[in-house]
Amino acid sequence: MNREDLKNLWFLWKAVYRQEKKTMCMVILSAILTAINSYILLVLLGYIIDVANRHAGQKKMMQIIIVTLLIKLLIEVILRWINERINKVLEEYPQEFATRELNRKALTFDYQHLEDPHVQDLRFRSFQRSFYGIGGWLMIVTQSMLKNIISMTIAVVIMIPMFRLNQIKIGYTIGIVSILLVLIMLNYVTGVNNTRKAMNTYFDASNLYNKKLFYLDLFSKIEPQKDIRVMRMENAVFHDINKLFRGVQESEKKQGELYVRRQLTQKTILNISTLLIYLYTSFCAWARLISIGQVVTYAASMSQMMDCANKLAVGFGHLKSAAMYAADYREFLTLQDAKYKGTIPVEKRRDCKFQVEFENVSFKYPGSEQYVIKNLNLKFVIGKKMAIVGKNGSGKSTFIKLLCRLYDVTEGCIKLNGIDIRKYDYKEYCDLFAVVFQDFSIFDFPMGENIAAASIYDKKRVKEAIDKVGLNTLEDKLTQGLDTIVGKECCSDGVNFSGGEKQKIAIARAIYKDAPFVIMDEPTAALDPEAEAEVFEGFDRMVGNKTAIYISHRLASCRFCDDILVFDEGAVVQHGNHEALLAEEGLYGKLWDAQARYYA
């Protein structure tokens, strides 16, 4: 355990304590009472033997036995009550602690972290692979180690009278204490090393466990099954799964061998320690330095102390592995946002007259040396419909990410009404945009909540959005109206919708938001021609006086736009309406001709 490990554990311990103050206090109390409870009968048994040998004080002995047993009973009742509540929390802790805290962080940090593989790996590892989650596991380790430390302390206090130097030769005393200390240290070192090796073996196989989760997720979804069956991928999948589980079995075999080795070493050391303890206490009794009852009490206490030392060694190994998990957890939760946090409120305008300007904007993704957008200069025509077209990888989607400030520009700046967008309050700035991304998400929420993106919403406005995108024809599916759950993954009463219907739901969500800017990334990709024509015809009515930006590979959809931007290698190479661009000899004309030949 180094200083950094201690920092990570302290960070995790504070985080757990903030969330579960009451439970952590119960964990500490449980450890104290459990340690005390384990010695009550040992001390009582030694007392009973001594009183019985003296044939005196029988009445007092019975009183002490009754009181002691009542105390033990009370402690066990309290312990049962406490442990039931601790276990109840532990059963819920992976969801109630790790998921809540880590997901809260994932929902609030910079978007660019989501596309960083290292950050996503941190997030996965932070969920801790043990059954109780990283926070729950820390509770268990804390309880175990505290109990063992207190138990060893009690044993030392009980045995102090046995090591009175004026009653026994110093050499014998120092000798037995030294041997026991050596055995404790040997047990500690071997226990920690074996536990660390087992955990390293587990970490080395982390990719295998990740893949297990991948397959669990894969087989829980319907969509991948179509590819597997139609493309006859069953044998390839089975082969990979068999290879995966052979790797998992090999890893678990190594972990099992290390566990058996650790147990064998500990049992051997414990048996040697117990033999030495009984020899030593028997010698003390033979020398009439202690009574027979004290032999029982001291020998049992020393054995208990050695057993706790064994468990403490294992606990330190677990604590070391907990520190490794805590390091991931701490790094993830303390990730610093790179974006500047502005404070200027966005001007509230009923006429939606917002001027957007790109000034010498260049951008490259974090960790990359290649510019995706280079020296882009552009002004939006407010209240107009704009289309963005270009080849794959030309920078179209990146342009939208920069506009929505999912990323900040590498060079130059984007201005809103003459002010750098980084100076605006981020949440208020986001309120200006309603976006339907190409890879949009529909959640297993009720239909109304999906469209409103909120649990409390205006039902009238939701119904208006439904009417505008043509979802009002699905009344037979909306068996519970706006409370109908979309999808069956989380609720058996939910309803499955087609890809085109889901895309309409996403468009309805953008309409409900009623933002000044409407951005559609391939808005009709999943729609049939008839539905596509219906959506395009209704765009004027849906968008109104807002600024609309459409990204599309179907150039036919650009004809209704006032302005078309043609992207190529991160730059706008053409700019104008459909007729003007066709009249030019440029990329737009080539793309148009390439698509038109299939409709000739």
N, C-alpha and C positions, 0 to 999 in steps of 0.2 A: 504494500500500500504506500504509494507516494503522495506528495502534497496535492498533485492534480486530482488524484483519485478521491482524496478527502473533500476537495472543493466540489467535485461533481456529486458526491454522495450528500454533502450538506445542502447543495442546491436542490437535489431531489427530495431530501427529507423536509426542507422548508416548504416545497411545493405541495407535498402530501399533507403536511401539517395544516397548511392554509385551507386545504379542501376538506380535511377530515380531522379537525382538532379533537373532537370528542372521541373518535375511534382511536387516534394515536394515544390519547390519555388512557383509554381502556387497555391498549396494548401494553403500555408501561406498567399499569396496575396489575394486569394479568401475569406479567413476567415476575413481578415482585412476589405476589401471592403464591404462584406456582413454585418458586424457589423456596419460600418459607415452608410451604405445605409438604415438600419432599423430605424435610428433616424432622417434622413433628414426631412421627412414629419412631424414628431412630433414637431420638433423645428419650422418648417415653419408654421404649423397650429396655434401654440400658438402665433407666431408673427402676423399672419394675424388677429386673433381675437382681439389682443390688439390694432392694428392700426385701425381696424374697429370701435372699441369702442371710440377711441379718435377722429375719423373723421378727421384725418390729415395724410399728407404724402402719399396720394394715389398713386401719380406717382412713388415715390421711392419704395413704396410697390410692385407695378407691376414689376418694374425692378428687385427687389430682388427675387420675385416669379419666373420670367422668368429665371434668372441666376441659381437659386436653382434647378428648374426643369430640366434645361439643364445639370447641374452637375449630377443630379440623373439619367437622361437618359444615359449620358456617362458612369457612373458607371455600370448601368445595362447592357449596351452593352458589356463593358469590362468583366463583370462577366459572361455573357452568353458565350462569346468566351472562357474564361478560363475554365468554368465548362464543356463545350463540350469536350475540350481536356483532362481534368481530367477524365471524364466519359469514354472516349475512352480508356485511359490507364487502368482504373479499369476493363473494360470489358475483357481485355486481361491479366490482372495481374496474375491470378492464374497460367496460362501457362508460362507467360513471366518472372515471378519472382520465385515463389515457386518451380515449376517443374524444372526450369533450375538450380537453386542453390542446391536444395536437391538432384537432380539426379547427378549433378556434384560431390557432396560429396560422394554419394553412389558408383559412378564409380571409385573413387580414394582411398577410405579408405581400410584398411586391409580386406581381404576376410572373416576373421573370424567374423567380425561385421555382415556380411550378414546372418550368421547362429545363431545370437543372437536374440531371440524373443523380448527382451527389446529394442534393437536398431531398429528393424523393426516396433515396436509399436510407437517408437519415430518418425520415419520417416512418418508414416501414420498420426499421430496427428499433425505433423508439417505442413501438407498441409492445415490445418485449414478448419473447416467444413463450414464456412460462404461463401456466394456466391462470394465475392471478393478476397478470399484468405487472408492469414495472413498479407501480406504486404499491400494489398489494404484496408483491414479493418483498419489497423493502420493509413492509410491516412485519412480515413473517420472520425475516432475517433479524430485524430489530428486536422482536419479541424473544427469539431464540437466544441471541447473543446476550441480551440483558439478563435473561433468566440464568444463563450459565455463569455469567460474571458474578451475579448476586449469590448464586449457589456456591461458587468457589469461595467467596468471601465468608459466607456463613460457616463453611467447612473449616476454614482457617481459624475463625473465632472459636469454634467448638474445640479444636485440637490444641489451642494455645497451652492449656494446662499440662498436656502430655509432654511438651518440650521444655519443661522447667529444667534449667541447666544444673541446678543444685541437687537434683535427684538422679541424674543419669549422666554417664560419661559424655563429655562434649564430642569426642570422636565418633561415637555411635550416632549421636543426633545429627551432626554435620554430614556424616556419611549417608544416612538414609534420606535426609533432605536433599542432598546433592544429587543422589541417584534419581529421586523422584523428579527433580527439576530437569535433569538431563532427559528423562523419559518424556516429560511434558513437552520440552523443546523439540525432541525428535518427532514426537507425535504431531506437533504443530507444523513443523517443516514438511513432513511427508504428507500430511493432510492438505495443507495449502497447495503444495506442488501438484498433487494428484487432482485436486479440484480445478486448479488452473489449467492443467493439461486437458481435462475433460471439457472445460468451457472453450478452450482454444480449438479443440476438435469440433465442438458444436459450431463455433464461429466459422471455421474453415468450410463447413458444409452449409453455410447460410444460403448460398445460391441454390442448393438442392431444396431447401425448405421454402425458399421463395417460389421455386417452380412448382412445388406441391400446391401452394396457394393459387398459383396461376391456373393449374388444372382444375382445382375446386371451383374457381371462378368461371373457367371456360365451360365446364359441364353444367353450370347452373344457368347458362344463357342459351336461348334458342338459336340466335342468328348464326353462330359458328357451326352448328350442327349441319346446316345446309351444305356448307363447303366440305365438311368431313365426309358426308354421305355421297354427294354428287361427284366429288373429285376422288372418291375412293381412298381417303387418307387414313382409314382405320388402322391399317398395318403400321404405317409410319408413326401414328400417335401411340399405338400399343407398344411399339419398339422403344419409343422415347420414354414412355411411362415405366417400362420394365427396367430400362437403364437407370432412370431416376431412382426407383425404389431399391435397386441394387446398391447405388451410392448411399442412399439413406440408411440402409441396413448395415453397410460397412461402417458408416460413421457411428451409428448407435452401438454396433458391436465394440468398437474401440472405446466408446464412452462407458459401456458396460464393463469392459475389462479393467479400465481405470477405477471404476467404482468398486469392483470386487477386490482389486489390489489395495485400495484405500481401506476398505472394511477389514481385510485380513491383517494389514499392518496395525490398524487401531486395536483390533481384538487381541493381537499378540502383545502389544505394549500394555494394554489394560490388564491382561491376565498376569503379566510379569509384575506390574505395579501392585495388583491385588495380593499376589503371593508375598511380596516384600512387606506390604503393609501389615498383613496378618502375622508374619514372622516377627516384625518389629513390636506390634502390640502384644503378642504372646510373650515375647521376651520381657516387656515391661510388666506384664501381669505376673510372670514367674519371679521377677525381682521384687514383687509386691509394691510396685510403684503406682499401679492403677488397679481398679477392681475389675471383676469379670464383666459387669455391666458396662463399664467404661471401655473395655476391649471391644464390645459389640458396637458401642456408639462411635468410638474413634475409628475403628476399622471401616465401618460402613460409611462414615463421613469422608474418610480419605479416599475410599473407592468412588464415592459420589463425586468428589473433587476431581479425580482422575478422569472419570467419565465426562464430566462437564468440560474438562480441558480438551478431551477428544472432540466433543461437539463444538467447542469454541474454535478449534483449528479448522473444522469443516466450515463453520460460520464465517471465518475470515476468508476462506476460499470463495464462498458464496458472495461475501461482501465485495471481494475483488471483481467478480464477474458482474455484480450489480453496479459497481463503479464503471465498468465498461459500457453497460447499457445506459447508465446515467450520463455518460459523456456524450452519447448520441442525443439523448433527450435534452440535455442542457444546450448543446450546440444548435439543435433545431429550434428550441423555444427562444434562444437569444439571437437568432439570425437578425442581422441589421438590414433594414430597408435601404436601398440605394437611392430611391426617388426622393427628391426634395419635397417637403410637406408645406405646400402653400397655405395661406390663410385668407386671401382675398375672396369675398363672396362673389358669386357669379351674378351679373345683372339680370333681373327678372324682366323679361320683355314679352308682352302679349303678341306683338307682331312677329316674333321669332327672327328679328333682324340681327343675326350674328354674323360677323365677318371673320372668316378663318383664313390664315395666311401661313404658308410654309416658306421660310426664308433660309436658303442654302442648307437644307436639311440633308444630313448624311447619317446612316445608321448601320451598325454591324452588331450582331448578336454577341452577348457576353461570351468570352472565351474564343471568339472567332476573329480572324484577321481580315476576312472578306467583307466588303461593304455590300449590303443588300439594297440600300438606297444611297444614291450619291448626288449631292448638290441639287436637290429638288427645290424648285421655286414655283409656287402655285398659290392662286387666290380662288376661293370658292365664290360662285355666283349664287347669292342668297336667294332662297325660295325657288330654285331651279332643280330639275332632275339631272343627275350626273351619273354616267356609267363609267366604270373602270374595266378595261379589257387588257389582255396581254397573254403571253405564253405562261405556262407553269414556271414558277420560280422567278418571275419578273419583278416581284416586289408588291403585288396588289394587296395581299393579306397583311403584309408588314405595314403597308401604308395605313390600313385601318387600325392596326394595333397601336401605331404611333398617334393617330388622331384621337383614339379613345384613351390614350395615355396608359395602355397596358405596359408599354415600354417608354422610356424617355429617349430623346434623340441623342446620338453620339456627338454630332456637331450641328451647329445652326440652332434654330428655334422654331416653334410653332406658336402663332399668336392668335388669340381670340379677342376681337375688338381692340387690337393694338397692344394687348398685354400678353406676355409669355404665359402659356397655359400652366407652367410649373408653379406659378405664383398664386394660382387659384386654389381654393379649397377642393381637394380631390373628389370628395363625395358630391359636392355641388356641381363640379365639372362633369362627372359621370352622368348626372341627371339630365344633361343636355342630349344624350344619345340613347336611341332605342335600336338595338342591333339584333339581326338574325344571322348568326354565324353559320357557315356551311356545316360545321360539326356541332350544331345546336344540341341542347339537352332538354329532354322532357322528363320530368320527375314523377315518381309514384305518389303524386299529390292528387287531390280532387281537381277536376277540370277547372273550376273557378280559381283555385290557388295557383295552378299552372299558368293561367293566362294573366292573372293579376300580379304574380310573383310575390304574393303576400298572403298571410292567413286571414287578414281582415280586408275586405275589398268591396267595391261598389258593384253590385250585381247588375245594375242597369248598364253600366259601361262595359262589363264583361260580355253581356248579351249583344251589345252593339258591335263589339269587336268580332264576336262569333259570326254575326250576320255579314259583316264586311268581307270576311275571308271565305264565306260559303260553308261554314261548319254547321249551320242550322239544319242542314239536310240529314244530320246524324242523330236525330231525336230518338231513333230506335236503339242506338247504342248508349245514349245518355239516359240510362234507366233511372238514375237518381238525380237527374238534372245536373246542376253545377257541382254537386257533391259526388258525382261519379268519379271513382279512382281511375287514373290513367295508368294502365299496365297491371300485370298480375304478379310481378316479381316479389312484391311485399304484401300483397293483399289478394286473396283468392276471389274476392268480390269485384276486383278491378276489371277493366275492359281493355282489350288490346286494340290498338289503332294501326292503320297502315302507315308506311313511310310518308306518303303524301298528306295524310290526315295529320300526322305529327308535325309536318312542316307548316301546315296551316295553323296549328296551335301555336307554333313559335312565332309566326307572323302576327297572329292575334295578340300575342304577348307584347310585341313591339307597338302595335296600334294602341293597346290599353295604356301603355306608359305615356303616350302623348308627349313625346320629347320633341324639341325643335329640329333635331337631326335624326333621320331614319336611314339606317344602313342595312342593306340586304346583301349578304354574301351567298351567291348562287341561290336566290330565294325560291326558284321553281325547279330545282334540280330533281326533286323526288315526285314532281307532279306530272300527270299525263298531259298531252297537248291541249285537251279541252279545258282542263283545270288551269293549265298555264295561261291560256288565253283569257280565262275568267279573271285570274289574278291580275294580269297586266291591264285589262280593261278597267279594273277597279282601282288601280294605283292612284289615279288622280283624286278619286273620292277618298281613298284611305289616307293619302299623304297630305292633301290640302295645300296650305301655304308653307309647308315645311320644306327644308332642304333634304333631298333624297339622294343617296349614293347607292348605286347598284354595282356589284361585282358579278360578272357573268361570262361564261364561256360561249353562251349562245348569242351570237352577235345580233340575231333577229330581235332579241329583247332590248337592244340598244336603240332601236329606231324611234321609240317614244320619248327618249331622253333629249334634253336641251343641249347637253354638253357631253362629250365623250373624251376620256383620257386614255391614251394608249401607252401602256407601260412596257418597257423592254430593258432588262438588266438594271433595274432599280432607278430608271429615269423615265420621265414623260417624253416620248419621242413624237407624239402627235396629239393635237388638241383641237376639237371642233365638233360640229354636229355630223350626223350620219352621211348626209349628201356631200358635205364639204370634204370629209375624210375619204370617201370613195373617189372623189375627183382627184385626190392626190395619189401619187405613186409612193405608197408607204406600206408599213406593216399592217395597218388596218385593212387595206384593200386585199392584201395577200391572205389574211385570216378569213375575210369575208368570202373570197373566191374558194378557199379551201373547204369551207363549210357549205357554200352554195352548190357545189358540184354534186353533193349527195342528195340534193332536193331537186335537181334538174330533171 
